[in-house]
Amino acid sequence: MKDVLARLRKYEIRIRKAVNSQMRGDYHSVFKGSGLEFDDVRAYQYGDDVRTIDWNVSAKGHGTFIKIFREEKEQTVFFLMDVSASQQIGQPNKQKIDVARDICGVLALSAVKETSQVGLICFSDQREAYMKPAKGLKHGYELILNLFNLVPVSIKTNLSKAIAFALQIIKRRSVIILISDFIDTGYEAALKSLARKHDLVIIHLSDRREINLPKLGIIPVYDKETRRTLWVDTSSKDLRKNITGYFSKNQSYLERFCRQNKVNYLFIDTSEDFVPKLVRLFKVRNVKQK
């Protein structure tokens, strides 16, 4: 566990140095600034967002009023992490699940150091682990320990079910960081509800082995989620085209969804250094929070 924490601290130091340098000291944190709570009302002025109109107060006949919000001092960050069998693809110690754990761990450390409350939901096609949000380094270390020691019960994936659980238990508007390879279907409506209610960040993981099959002819391929062995012709142009098309279409859909729903989207391949991309995420969110 000491090795894990040492690695995560190195990631965190790199992120903080890069962000502080590039933001020239104006570093607000990826977690702050998105949580808002109602403070007061004032008279509507030309140019105000009509979505902030308080219709109950305005209906009293004394004019049109809008709601004023102020930034919450205490932010809640929830990690929603896919631990299904499809995450166990990649090189040793660089599988999607390994990268997901590192990303979750380093962001959890950053969050607790910013006095945010941090919670965790790990899922397959069922709830694999749940930690209520809490503050402090002790809680952060406990979250990381549970995350790295978790042995999932199920091998399958059900994103829609996981999101429904998150919507049910997370009542207060929070930063939700959803980490998955998104190899599933039928989750679109649930994802839209999550984006509408919370400040959503999607981290989409992939591994090149899923797309770039070696041309080995007809070989057995084991599907970890269905536990079935299929014989496929890896030299088939149609097969390779279909596989590439599926992953490309899935990524394009998620990118388009995030643009339309004002969600931060990050695509990370297991072979790349994810720290620069996390730094860019911090920068984008800081700019939006100003």
Sequence and secondary structure as in RCSB ss.txt:
>XXXX:A:sequence
MKDVLARLRKYEIRIRKAVNSQMRGDYHSVFKGSGLEFDDVRAYQYGDDVRTIDWNVSAKGHGTFIKIFREEKEQ
TVFFLMDVSASQQIGQPNKQKIDVARDICGVLALSAVKETSQVGLICFSDQREAYMKPAKGLKHGYELILNLFNL
VPVSIKTNLSKAIAFALQIIKRRSVIILISDFIDTGYEAALKSLARKHDLVIIHLSDRREINLPKLGIIPVYDKE
TRRTLWVDTSSKDLRKNITGYFSKNQSYLERFCRQNKVNYLFIDTSEDFVPKLVRLFKVRNVKQK
>XXXX:A:secstr
 HHHHHHHHHHHHHHHHHHHHHTTT    SSSS  EEEEEEEE  TT  GGGB HHHHTTSS  EEEEEEE SS 
EEEEEEE SGGG  SSTT SHHHHHHHHHHHHHHHHHHTT EEEEEEESSSEEEEEEEE SHHHHHHHHHHHHH 
  S     HHHHHHHHHHH  S  EEEEEE    SS HHHHHHHHHHSEEEEEEEE GGGT     SEEEEEETT
TTEEEEEETT HHHHHHHHHHHHHHHHHHHHHHHHTT EEEEEETTS SHHHHHHHHHHHHHHH 
